[in-house]
Amino acid sequence: NKMTEEKRNINCSCCGYDTCKEMATAIFNGVNKESNCIYYLKALAEKEKEEVEIMHEESMREHQIHSDKLTQIIHKFISLGDGIADLTDANEMTAKKAENIASQVKNINEECTKLRDALTAISQFIDVYKQSNLDIEEIASNTSLLSLNANIEAARAGDAGKGFAVVAEEIRSLSDSTKQLIVENNDRANGMLPKLDEGIESIKALLVSIDDVSYEVEGIVSSTEKITAQSADILEMSDGIQEAVQNI
């Protein structure tokens, strides 16, 4: 390992010879060996040291690579945990929205029942009103006939108006009956007005409930999209973790 002129002429006499050349000659003749040269041993030690340092550096690089990969895997597991947590929150939110929808549907059903009752009452009122109109038409016909008879009797009686008086009384009675029917119809109509108002309010409440349900449905759709996106991210992270573990 003495490759330069300076190293070949150290001449330290540690080997028992005065010069390095004499030591080399003895080694060549087989009466000595290179391990008795302190500089030879030093060179070997330095070479081994360099090799150890290189191996250590390579080991540290490999360790750093493994450490970096493990760190990446840890971060991916953290992200995976966050994704699962978000997915859980989204599922809980979806469940709450589903409960709200169920409640809204129940309210819509109740409002529809009220609306049905109100419309039924209106329909019944219309039937009664039609029948009353028929009665009024019949009374009006009789009134016209009696009026005609009264005129005839009046013409015949001259001063004697007894028959006319009887007819006139009948006409007055029919007129009173007509007025009474009109009053009753008005009362019925007034009684139906609150039902009509209730029906209108029920319709308004129904529309509001429908809007609320639509809003909740939109929220469910949004949550579903979020769940789908989170699932895709989790799947991608799982693939990345699997690949990273295989590369360790």
Backbone bond lengths (Angstrom), bond angles and torsions (degrees), N, CA, C in turn:
res aa  C-N    CA-C-N  psi(-1)  N-CA   C-N-CA  omega(-1)  CA-C   N-CA-C  phi
1 N - - - 1.464 - - 1.533 112.22 -
2 K 1.298 118.29 19.66 1.459 121.88 176.78 1.520 107.40 -104.71
3 M 1.321 114.41 92.20 1.460 120.49 -172.19 1.516 113.55 -96.24
4 T 1.352 117.27 -7.06 1.470 119.82 179.97 1.527 109.37 -117.83
5 E 1.308 115.07 163.01 1.461 120.76 -179.72 1.518 111.00 -65.01
6 E 1.300 115.91 -36.19 1.467 119.90 -179.43 1.520 111.04 -65.62
7 K 1.323 116.68 -42.63 1.457 120.40 -179.39 1.515 111.63 -70.79
8 R 1.331 116.54 -24.61 1.462 119.97 -179.84 1.546 112.46 -81.08
9 N 1.299 115.70 -7.50 1.471 119.74 -179.16 1.531 111.57 -130.78
10 I 1.313 115.50 44.09 1.469 118.74 176.21 1.534 109.72 -69.76
11 N 1.339 115.49 -44.68 1.478 122.11 173.89 1.542 111.76 54.13
12 C 1.313 116.19 52.81 1.467 120.45 -178.08 1.535 112.15 -86.60
13 S 1.340 117.93 -13.64 1.465 123.83 179.38 1.525 113.14 67.57
14 C 1.345 118.63 9.00 1.473 120.84 179.75 1.531 111.12 -67.24
15 C 1.314 116.11 -22.67 1.459 119.73 -177.99 1.541 112.11 -87.12
16 G 1.340 116.18 -6.07 1.465 120.08 -179.41 1.516 113.00 100.31
17 Y 1.341 116.56 -3.40 1.457 121.23 177.06 1.519 108.67 -112.27
18 D 1.327 116.47 154.69 1.469 120.11 -177.13 1.524 111.37 -73.80
19 T 1.339 116.55 -33.40 1.464 118.62 -177.53 1.520 110.03 -129.89
20 C 1.325 113.85 160.53 1.472 119.86 177.57 1.526 110.05 -66.94
21 K 1.315 115.68 -30.67 1.457 119.15 -179.36 1.525 110.59 -65.75
22 E 1.360 117.80 -41.26 1.454 121.55 177.86 1.538 109.93 -62.65
23 M 1.324 116.23 -39.89 1.472 120.63 178.42 1.528 109.89 -63.40
24 A 1.316 116.84 -43.09 1.465 120.79 179.47 1.523 110.51 -63.43
25 T 1.325 116.57 -38.25 1.460 120.34 179.61 1.531 109.77 -65.24
26 A 1.333 117.03 -42.90 1.461 121.67 179.94 1.528 110.26 -63.07
27 I 1.307 115.61 -40.56 1.476 119.56 179.02 1.528 109.27 -64.27
28 F 1.339 115.87 -42.60 1.468 120.19 179.87 1.526 110.75 -62.08
29 N 1.361 116.60 -37.23 1.458 121.12 -179.05 1.527 112.74 -81.93
30 G 1.355 118.33 -3.14 1.458 122.08 175.79 1.501 114.55 82.33
31 V 1.351 118.60 12.15 1.455 120.53 -179.83 1.541 111.13 -99.07
32 N 1.295 117.38 2.85 1.473 121.34 176.94 1.537 107.97 -153.83
33 K 1.271 116.14 175.83 1.475 119.46 179.79 1.526 109.94 -142.78
34 E 1.332 114.51 156.31 1.469 120.50 -171.80 1.535 112.64 -67.33
35 S 1.316 117.49 -19.75 1.464 119.33 -178.54 1.523 112.28 -70.62
36 N 1.354 116.97 -12.89 1.453 120.11 176.58 1.524 111.83 -82.07
37 C 1.324 117.38 -4.75 1.467 121.50 177.63 1.524 108.63 -91.12
38 I 1.322 115.41 120.09 1.458 119.93 -177.39 1.520 112.15 -63.86
39 Y 1.328 117.21 -33.54 1.472 120.33 -179.82 1.535 111.46 -73.32
40 Y 1.333 114.00 -30.58 1.468 118.06 175.09 1.528 109.88 -64.85
41 L 1.354 115.65 -46.23 1.464 119.59 178.57 1.530 111.17 -62.82
42 K 1.341 114.87 -38.60 1.469 119.30 178.98 1.530 111.16 -63.16
43 A 1.339 114.58 -41.08 1.468 118.57 179.44 1.522 110.73 -64.76
44 L 1.356 115.42 -41.64 1.469 118.82 177.33 1.535 111.47 -60.97
45 A 1.355 114.44 -43.79 1.462 118.96 -179.29 1.538 110.96 -62.33
46 E 1.342 115.82 -42.42 1.475 119.11 179.48 1.532 111.47 -64.86
47 K 1.328 114.94 -38.95 1.465 118.66 178.44 1.529 111.28 -63.97
48 E 1.375 114.00 -45.19 1.458 117.64 177.95 1.530 111.45 -62.92
49 K 1.333 115.40 -36.60 1.460 119.63 178.21 1.525 110.48 -61.85
50 E 1.331 115.25 -44.98 1.457 119.36 179.00 1.529 111.30 -61.36
51 E 1.348 115.04 -42.89 1.460 118.38 179.38 1.530 111.10 -63.44
52 V 1.363 115.37 -41.41 1.462 119.39 178.41 1.534 110.53 -62.67
53 E 1.345 115.60 -41.99 1.469 119.11 179.33 1.523 111.45 -63.51
54 I 1.326 116.16 -39.95 1.467 119.56 177.99 1.528 110.98 -63.67
55 M 1.359 114.38 -44.30 1.453 118.68 178.34 1.532 110.91 -62.45
56 H 1.334 115.12 -39.46 1.460 119.57 179.80 1.531 110.84 -64.59
57 E 1.344 115.16 -43.28 1.463 118.90 178.71 1.529 111.40 -62.45
58 E 1.343 115.46 -41.78 1.461 118.82 177.99 1.528 111.14 -63.96
59 S 1.353 114.48 -40.04 1.455 118.87 178.60 1.523 111.11 -64.02
60 M 1.351 116.08 -40.58 1.461 119.91 179.39 1.526 110.88 -66.21
61 R 1.349 115.74 -39.02 1.469 118.65 177.92 1.523 110.38 -63.31
62 E 1.327 116.58 -45.28 1.458 119.88 178.27 1.541 110.91 -62.52
63 H 1.333 114.69 -40.54 1.459 118.58 179.00 1.540 110.65 -62.97
64 Q 1.336 115.17 -41.12 1.461 119.01 179.20 1.530 111.23 -65.06
65 I 1.337 115.24 -39.54 1.470 119.33 177.50 1.524 110.67 -61.05
66 H 1.340 115.15 -46.57 1.465 119.72 178.47 1.531 111.07 -63.22
67 S 1.346 114.96 -40.74 1.453 118.97 179.65 1.528 111.06 -63.37
68 D 1.341 115.73 -42.58 1.474 119.65 178.33 1.527 110.90 -62.79
69 K 1.322 116.20 -42.59 1.467 119.56 179.69 1.531 111.18 -64.47
70 L 1.332 115.49 -41.33 1.465 118.85 177.86 1.532 110.98 -63.82
71 T 1.341 115.01 -39.58 1.470 118.84 177.70 1.520 110.88 -61.96
72 Q 1.332 115.45 -43.03 1.469 119.18 177.54 1.524 111.48 -60.98
73 I 1.329 115.44 -42.05 1.467 119.65 179.39 1.526 110.56 -63.75
74 I 1.344 115.45 -41.31 1.465 119.02 179.25 1.525 110.58 -61.57
75 H 1.343 115.46 -44.50 1.469 119.48 178.58 1.532 111.05 -62.27
76 K 1.322 115.35 -38.40 1.464 118.26 178.57 1.524 111.05 -66.58
77 F 1.339 116.09 -38.16 1.462 118.47 176.67 1.527 111.11 -65.67
78 I 1.344 115.75 -36.91 1.468 119.20 176.60 1.523 110.09 -63.37
79 S 1.332 115.48 -45.90 1.467 119.57 177.94 1.521 110.89 -61.89
80 L 1.337 115.13 -38.97 1.462 119.31 178.18 1.524 110.55 -62.76
81 G 1.335 116.30 -42.36 1.464 119.96 177.65 1.522 111.67 -62.67
82 D 1.351 115.96 -42.77 1.467 119.40 177.77 1.527 110.45 -62.30
83 G 1.341 115.23 -41.25 1.468 118.62 179.37 1.515 112.03 -62.93
84 I 1.314 116.21 -41.08 1.469 119.67 178.35 1.526 110.63 -65.84
85 A 1.352 116.56 -39.17 1.463 119.71 177.89 1.527 110.98 -62.69
86 D 1.349 115.52 -44.83 1.470 118.95 177.54 1.524 110.88 -61.93
87 L 1.318 115.03 -39.34 1.460 118.99 179.18 1.532 110.76 -64.00
88 T 1.312 116.45 -39.75 1.463 120.44 177.60 1.521 111.33 -63.75
89 D 1.342 115.51 -44.14 1.468 119.45 178.32 1.525 110.71 -61.35
90 A 1.332 115.44 -42.32 1.466 119.19 179.97 1.524 111.05 -63.26
91 N 1.335 116.03 -39.19 1.471 119.24 178.39 1.520 111.36 -65.80
92 E 1.342 116.12 -40.96 1.461 119.18 178.28 1.525 110.90 -64.15
93 M 1.343 115.58 -40.88 1.464 119.50 178.54 1.522 110.74 -63.28
94 T 1.332 115.05 -40.26 1.466 118.86 178.46 1.523 110.97 -63.46
95 A 1.326 116.47 -39.47 1.464 120.03 178.86 1.526 110.97 -63.82
96 K 1.337 116.50 -41.39 1.465 119.41 178.83 1.524 110.94 -65.01
97 K 1.324 115.67 -41.43 1.466 118.80 178.89 1.524 110.51 -64.11
98 A 1.324 116.19 -36.74 1.462 119.08 177.83 1.535 110.41 -64.01
99 E 1.335 116.38 -38.67 1.462 119.84 177.30 1.529 110.51 -64.24
100 N 1.338 115.65 -41.39 1.467 119.01 178.44 1.520 111.18 -62.84
101 I 1.324 116.15 -39.53 1.466 119.78 179.08 1.528 110.21 -63.65
102 A 1.323 116.14 -41.66 1.463 119.57 179.19 1.528 110.81 -61.28
103 S 1.336 116.09 -41.56 1.456 119.99 178.36 1.523 111.17 -65.57
104 Q 1.337 116.38 -41.88 1.463 120.25 178.94 1.522 111.19 -64.05
105 V 1.315 115.93 -39.11 1.470 119.17 179.08 1.522 110.34 -64.17
106 K 1.325 116.93 -38.42 1.464 120.78 177.04 1.522 110.56 -62.21
107 N 1.338 115.79 -43.45 1.464 119.48 178.23 1.526 111.14 -63.45
108 I 1.330 116.30 -40.07 1.466 119.98 178.68 1.525 110.10 -62.17
109 N 1.318 115.79 -40.47 1.463 119.91 178.83 1.533 111.21 -61.88
110 E 1.327 116.09 -42.96 1.468 120.14 178.71 1.521 111.28 -64.31
111 E 1.336 116.35 -42.23 1.462 119.87 179.58 1.528 110.39 -65.66
112 C 1.319 116.22 -37.82 1.474 119.47 177.81 1.533 110.77 -64.14
113 T 1.328 116.36 -36.77 1.470 119.80 177.52 1.528 110.88 -63.85
114 K 1.332 115.40 -44.80 1.461 119.24 177.62 1.532 110.86 -61.12
115 L 1.316 115.21 -43.25 1.461 119.51 179.98 1.525 110.75 -62.80
116 R 1.323 116.63 -40.16 1.464 120.59 178.69 1.522 111.32 -62.82
117 D 1.348 116.42 -43.72 1.459 119.96 179.02 1.529 111.39 -63.13
118 A 1.343 114.81 -41.47 1.465 118.44 179.94 1.523 111.07 -64.25
119 L 1.312 116.61 -43.80 1.464 120.01 -179.89 1.525 111.36 -67.06
120 T 1.347 116.37 -33.92 1.467 119.82 176.52 1.522 110.69 -63.68
121 A 1.333 115.76 -43.26 1.464 119.81 178.89 1.525 110.70 -63.27
122 I 1.321 116.54 -40.11 1.470 120.37 178.15 1.520 110.41 -63.71
123 S 1.311 116.01 -41.50 1.467 119.77 179.30 1.521 111.04 -62.98
124 Q 1.338 116.42 -42.49 1.455 119.81 177.68 1.529 111.49 -63.58
125 F 1.332 114.57 -39.29 1.471 118.00 177.73 1.528 111.28 -62.61
126 I 1.311 116.01 -40.29 1.467 119.76 179.83 1.525 110.22 -62.48
127 D 1.341 116.91 -40.06 1.464 120.06 178.06 1.536 110.94 -62.69
128 V 1.315 116.21 -44.58 1.465 120.52 178.89 1.524 110.38 -63.51
129 Y 1.338 114.37 -41.59 1.464 119.11 -179.13 1.522 110.72 -63.41
130 K 1.318 117.47 -39.62 1.467 120.38 178.33 1.533 110.64 -63.62
131 Q 1.313 116.30 -44.11 1.460 120.49 179.44 1.531 110.73 -63.09
132 S 1.332 116.50 -39.47 1.466 120.30 177.77 1.517 110.75 -63.90
133 N 1.293 116.74 -38.80 1.465 120.00 178.00 1.528 110.53 -62.19
134 L 1.343 114.61 -39.85 1.472 117.77 177.39 1.522 110.67 -62.80
135 D 1.321 116.30 -41.91 1.467 119.61 178.53 1.520 111.12 -63.05
136 I 1.333 115.13 -40.95 1.469 119.27 179.29 1.526 110.73 -64.34
137 E 1.334 116.20 -40.39 1.461 119.81 178.67 1.538 110.34 -62.45
138 E 1.347 116.08 -42.26 1.473 119.65 179.07 1.521 110.85 -63.59
139 I 1.328 117.42 -43.24 1.463 121.45 178.85 1.517 110.56 -62.93
140 A 1.324 114.56 -41.07 1.464 118.25 -179.74 1.522 110.13 -63.35
141 S 1.328 116.29 -39.55 1.475 119.35 178.46 1.515 111.21 -63.41
142 N 1.322 115.79 -45.43 1.464 119.82 178.57 1.519 111.33 -63.17
143 T 1.317 115.67 -37.89 1.465 119.64 178.71 1.519 111.10 -62.96
144 S 1.302 115.87 -42.50 1.457 119.80 178.83 1.518 110.93 -63.11
145 L 1.347 115.47 -42.14 1.455 119.40 179.91 1.528 111.31 -64.65
146 L 1.326 116.49 -44.59 1.458 120.68 179.26 1.527 111.38 -65.66
147 S 1.292 115.53 -35.98 1.467 118.35 177.03 1.528 110.67 -62.78
148 L 1.329 114.89 -40.81 1.466 118.78 178.12 1.526 110.73 -63.71
149 N 1.321 115.43 -44.36 1.463 119.53 177.99 1.532 111.59 -61.43
150 A 1.327 113.88 -38.99 1.465 117.87 179.69 1.514 111.17 -63.51
151 N 1.275 115.92 -39.71 1.467 119.59 178.29 1.532 111.47 -64.05
152 I 1.347 114.42 -41.13 1.464 118.59 -179.57 1.521 109.93 -64.85
153 E 1.330 116.77 -46.05 1.458 121.31 -179.63 1.520 111.25 -62.56
154 A 1.302 114.33 -39.44 1.462 118.14 179.76 1.511 110.85 -63.44
155 A 1.332 116.16 -37.49 1.465 120.05 -179.45 1.515 110.79 -68.42
156 R 1.315 115.09 -38.07 1.474 118.71 -178.14 1.538 112.26 -76.84
157 A 1.302 115.90 -36.50 1.458 119.83 -170.26 1.522 112.56 -73.55
158 G 1.239 111.35 -32.26 1.464 112.72 -174.51 1.506 109.50 66.74
159 D 1.363 113.86 -121.12 1.473 117.39 179.95 1.515 111.96 -75.14
160 A 1.296 114.73 -25.43 1.474 116.86 -178.95 1.519 107.98 -84.40
161 G 1.256 115.84 102.43 1.474 119.81 -174.24 1.498 114.37 -111.72
162 K 1.333 115.45 31.42 1.470 116.11 -179.85 1.524 111.67 -64.51
163 G 1.317 117.43 -47.68 1.475 119.74 179.41 1.524 112.00 -60.42
164 F 1.312 113.88 -38.81 1.459 117.76 178.39 1.523 111.43 -63.70
165 A 1.341 114.47 -37.46 1.467 117.96 179.68 1.514 111.34 -63.23
166 V 1.367 115.62 -40.50 1.463 118.90 179.22 1.525 110.75 -63.10
167 V 1.335 114.99 -44.52 1.468 119.27 -179.69 1.518 110.89 -64.46
168 A 1.300 115.26 -39.95 1.466 119.15 179.72 1.520 110.66 -61.95
169 E 1.358 115.56 -38.94 1.467 118.75 178.46 1.521 111.71 -64.54
170 E 1.336 115.95 -38.82 1.463 119.89 178.05 1.529 110.53 -64.49
171 I 1.317 114.26 -40.91 1.469 118.18 179.14 1.520 110.49 -62.31
172 R 1.327 116.55 -41.95 1.458 119.95 178.84 1.527 111.90 -63.26
173 S 1.354 114.33 -40.10 1.466 119.46 179.12 1.520 111.17 -63.17
174 L 1.355 114.97 -44.41 1.476 117.87 178.12 1.516 111.21 -64.62
175 S 1.315 115.81 -36.26 1.455 119.10 178.45 1.521 110.76 -63.59
176 D 1.331 115.51 -41.86 1.468 119.21 177.54 1.529 111.39 -62.65
177 S 1.357 115.20 -40.11 1.472 118.62 178.50 1.523 110.68 -62.50
178 T 1.323 115.20 -40.36 1.473 119.14 179.09 1.519 110.62 -62.69
179 K 1.328 115.32 -44.67 1.462 118.61 178.92 1.530 111.17 -61.30
180 Q 1.343 116.02 -40.38 1.461 120.26 -179.37 1.538 111.04 -63.24
181 L 1.345 116.19 -41.31 1.476 119.61 177.70 1.528 111.32 -63.76
182 I 1.344 114.05 -40.31 1.469 117.64 179.19 1.525 110.32 -62.64
183 V 1.357 115.89 -42.53 1.463 120.00 178.76 1.525 110.94 -62.28
184 E 1.330 115.50 -43.73 1.466 119.33 179.46 1.525 111.18 -62.45
185 N 1.335 116.03 -40.80 1.478 118.94 178.38 1.524 111.31 -64.39
186 N 1.313 115.16 -39.58 1.465 118.13 177.50 1.518 111.17 -63.61
187 D 1.335 115.21 -39.92 1.466 118.81 177.95 1.526 111.05 -62.56
188 R 1.338 114.06 -42.40 1.469 117.26 177.89 1.528 111.01 -62.62
189 A 1.334 115.01 -43.33 1.472 118.86 179.65 1.519 111.00 -61.31
190 N 1.343 115.57 -44.50 1.469 118.93 177.98 1.526 111.08 -62.99
191 G 1.331 116.21 -34.64 1.460 119.11 177.64 1.519 112.56 -69.38
192 M 1.329 116.63 -27.12 1.457 120.29 -179.85 1.527 112.85 -83.01
193 L 1.319 117.38 -21.20 1.467 119.31 -177.80 1.531 113.06 -57.50
194 P 1.356 118.57 -44.73 1.477 117.48 175.70 1.522 112.53 -59.85
195 K 1.352 115.78 -35.57 1.465 117.98 177.98 1.524 110.72 -64.92
196 L 1.332 115.31 -40.60 1.461 118.60 177.72 1.530 110.70 -62.89
197 D 1.354 115.33 -44.68 1.467 119.00 178.31 1.522 111.15 -61.82
198 E 1.341 115.75 -40.96 1.474 119.72 178.15 1.517 111.14 -62.93
199 G 1.364 114.73 -39.46 1.469 118.13 177.74 1.519 111.92 -63.02
200 I 1.346 116.54 -41.52 1.466 120.79 179.16 1.527 110.58 -64.21
201 E 1.347 116.37 -44.10 1.464 119.80 178.63 1.521 111.60 -63.77
202 S 1.316 115.88 -36.88 1.474 119.39 178.06 1.518 110.37 -64.55
203 I 1.339 115.48 -39.64 1.467 119.36 178.59 1.529 110.12 -63.98
204 K 1.351 115.66 -43.16 1.466 119.05 178.29 1.529 110.86 -60.68
205 A 1.336 115.78 -46.48 1.470 119.43 179.16 1.524 111.15 -61.67
206 L 1.337 115.44 -36.77 1.457 119.62 179.21 1.525 110.82 -64.31
207 L 1.329 116.03 -41.78 1.462 119.85 179.17 1.526 111.02 -64.72
208 V 1.335 116.08 -41.20 1.470 119.08 177.83 1.529 110.64 -62.22
209 S 1.334 115.87 -42.97 1.471 119.78 179.31 1.517 111.03 -63.37
210 I 1.317 116.42 -38.85 1.460 119.84 178.54 1.527 110.63 -63.82
211 D 1.344 115.62 -41.15 1.467 119.53 177.06 1.518 110.76 -61.77
212 D 1.345 116.27 -41.53 1.470 119.63 179.05 1.524 110.66 -63.35
213 V 1.325 115.91 -42.02 1.469 119.28 178.68 1.520 110.36 -63.26
214 S 1.328 116.67 -40.89 1.468 120.09 178.90 1.522 110.44 -61.35
215 Y 1.338 115.59 -42.08 1.463 119.55 178.64 1.531 111.00 -62.99
216 E 1.333 115.95 -43.39 1.469 119.23 179.32 1.524 110.89 -64.79
217 V 1.318 116.21 -38.12 1.471 119.46 178.79 1.523 110.06 -63.78
218 E 1.339 116.37 -41.39 1.464 119.29 176.83 1.519 110.60 -60.85
219 G 1.340 116.33 -39.08 1.465 119.22 177.42 1.516 112.10 -63.63
220 I 1.328 116.57 -38.82 1.462 120.36 178.16 1.522 110.67 -65.88
221 V 1.318 115.85 -40.82 1.470 119.49 178.08 1.519 109.92 -61.26
222 S 1.358 115.75 -44.67 1.465 119.50 179.25 1.525 110.98 -62.54
223 S 1.328 116.66 -42.88 1.472 120.07 178.72 1.520 111.09 -64.39
224 T 1.320 115.56 -38.58 1.464 119.09 178.51 1.519 111.30 -63.33
225 E 1.349 115.69 -41.64 1.469 119.23 176.81 1.515 110.81 -62.63
226 K 1.337 116.40 -39.55 1.460 120.08 178.56 1.527 110.83 -64.42
227 I 1.330 115.89 -42.40 1.472 119.95 178.61 1.523 109.98 -61.96
228 T 1.330 116.41 -42.47 1.467 120.49 179.37 1.521 110.61 -61.58
229 A 1.352 116.10 -44.63 1.470 120.03 179.85 1.522 110.58 -64.05
230 Q 1.346 116.66 -42.98 1.458 119.98 178.92 1.529 110.94 -63.03
231 S 1.308 117.00 -39.38 1.463 120.22 179.18 1.519 110.63 -63.14
232 A 1.334 116.28 -41.49 1.466 120.05 178.01 1.520 110.85 -63.28
233 D 1.357 116.47 -41.58 1.472 119.92 178.45 1.520 110.83 -64.20
234 I 1.323 116.40 -42.18 1.470 119.92 179.71 1.523 110.56 -63.32
235 L 1.319 116.51 -41.34 1.459 120.07 178.49 1.521 110.61 -62.89
236 E 1.323 116.65 -42.95 1.465 120.71 179.77 1.529 110.55 -64.69
237 M 1.348 116.37 -42.23 1.459 119.33 179.10 1.525 111.11 -65.36
238 S 1.305 116.90 -37.31 1.465 119.83 178.42 1.520 111.05 -62.90
239 D 1.335 115.70 -41.89 1.463 119.27 176.87 1.524 110.81 -62.50
240 G 1.351 115.82 -41.08 1.464 119.43 179.14 1.511 112.20 -64.73
241 I 1.324 116.91 -39.59 1.471 120.80 178.41 1.522 110.19 -65.11
242 Q 1.314 116.58 -42.64 1.460 120.06 179.89 1.523 110.69 -61.90
243 E 1.324 116.12 -44.36 1.465 119.83 179.36 1.529 111.10 -64.89
244 A 1.341 116.80 -41.03 1.462 120.67 -179.40 1.522 111.03 -64.72
245 V 1.325 116.74 -41.29 1.466 120.06 179.65 1.532 110.72 -65.65
246 Q 1.328 116.06 -37.65 1.459 118.80 178.90 1.533 112.27 -66.21
247 N 1.355 116.50 -27.46 1.454 120.07 -178.50 1.524 113.39 -83.88
248 I 1.344 116.76 -7.64 1.473 118.67 179.99 1.529 110.38 -73.10
